[in-house]
């Protein structure tokens, strides 16, 4: 149903049936026409004291095309609500207005706000100013190089920051077989899952064949998917590793000790 351009206000939508059923129903509607779309962008989500904030405002028409609507007002406020910088009655260039703001060495830390006023329409975007941002941590999953269906497997999970400091939190371990086309077993539905506390390192001993109800195949690949959630920040990191369970304890490996040249092969053949 195309209604074209209407003014904002209350309207009545009426539906009338003529044949084969006669009816008439009405519904009151409140119409709000779409105005300009305003996008506020910053080059980063988190800044440190002394950093330079690069920001821009993009003004789009209702048809999502860059538009010039006259002057706009832009201002930046700190967490206390104080205006740190403002640009009044500035104009866009082909729908884009860009500015920069250098933070002081000791700014107010917390959530800052960029507010834009376009023809009475108010838009805002938040960003953080923090003294120190915790670095991401690394999660590693160590598994034995060789195991059988009857062995209990010990998985060692490590979570550390880049400088080696241990991560305290919760590790969620999911274990499941890796299926490929051609297997006769039914598709495995539920992975084995366990949640354990971690402080840098934790060992998990598991009877994989029993917990996953695996049949005694010649070999089966099993995947360990680990997600570690940091205790204080709730930040998450994950990693995956896999091992192959074998039917027998013995493993045969072909070792080539020497290579015969084609000339030697011809001599032996004669």
Order of alpha helices (4+ residues) and beta strands (2+ residues): beta-beta-beta-beta-beta-beta-beta-beta-beta-beta-beta-beta-beta-beta-beta-beta-alpha-beta-beta-alpha
